[in-house]
Amino acid sequence: MKFAKPACILSAAFALSLAASGCSLKTEESQAIDPPPSEAQVMMDQTDGSAVKAGQAGQAGQAVTGPAVSRKAGSAVELYVKDSGGYVVPISVPLPESGNRPLTALQYLVEGGPGAALLPQGFTELLPKGTRVLSLSVDKHRLATLNLSAEFTNYNAQDERRILEALTWTLTSFPSIEKVKLLVEGQPLPQMPEQGTPLDQPLDRGLGINLELAPGVNPGRSTAVVLYFTNRTENQFAYYVPVTRLANRTDNIAKATLEELVKGPDAATGLMTALSGETKILGVNEAEDNSLISADLGSAFLDKDQKASPEAVEMVVLSLTENTKAHEVQLSVNGKPAVSALDNKAYTQPVARPEAINPFKS
């Protein structure tokens, strides 16, 4: 299988550890980002191939837009739900005020619950119908203990991994939560009942999301990076899709992230990219305190008007900040600040990770 400078999603996927944190794009001061979880041993897991949707991969033709939404109290939260192609995707929606917003977010992940009215057409909740959140507590180590009702175990086997991804990534989008321990009716769940995904250790973003394996890569000698590509619904709602790709092992996560991002999505997935496959990576450097990454790219990063598209910039910023401790990216092209195609201003200041991914108001 070829890249359209891409990499392929597998029918057999993997549970793995990777560096990751939360997300949304602005050019002002950024929020604090959770430190990435440590890497863990790669282990085999099963998932069906329905996350792969045949289609054309290519350049994103429409801006990925939406209202600016903050993750402060009383604002939107990221719900990880399933799109029509089977991908687990964050949609940032406004939720009612509550004393326990993570618990409220989980209630909105239940099929047939109140979340359905808030999601774009074609997106569905992943927690089985009738699931109740019996309790949710978070300790000083940012470990969330989640107790669900027995209905949680009534799900389609093909959705097992997606359910765990939705739970884990939704909860860890809150700064107060880094890991999740799962109980059912007050009892630890050693493994998922359908496909046996092990739950003997707390879940974190090392689980991955929408897993892929790059061609020719040995999963046992790999590095996981989360890449953001684009997709759109039939009614033209455009959104970003996180994909965890296993690439050749490296200690330079930031450079590997950009290299895999430039390769783009697999041609069979239907996902799109705003980056040219000819984009050269001229330099990647992290600040001593790890809060900032400087990325110097070649001129192919620019569009036909020699400007940086907002989609290309956001894909780079989302991907780099997802895989490192950095919460800002200083962009340049051939050593000079790129000019934004959005407002015609130069990127002379670092670009901060967005406060919300895929904001949507119904």
Secondary structure, DSSP 4 states (H G I P E B T S, - for coil): --BSS--EEPSEEEE----------BSSPPPP-PPPPPP---EEEE--GGG-------B--S---------STTSEEEEEEE-TTS-EEEEEEE----S-HHHHHHHTTBTTSGGGGGSPTT-B--BPTT--EEEEEE-TT-EEEEEE-GGGG---GGGHHHHHHHHHHHHTTSTT-SEEEEEETTEE-SB-TTT--B-SS-B-GGG-SS-EE-TT--GGGEEEEEEEEEEE-TT--EEEEEEEEEEE--S-HHHHHHHHHHH-SBTTT--BBSS-TT--EEEEEE-TTSSEEEEEE-GGGS-TTS-B-HHHHHHHHHHHHHHSS--EEEEEETTBPPBBTTTS-B--SPEEPPSSSSB---
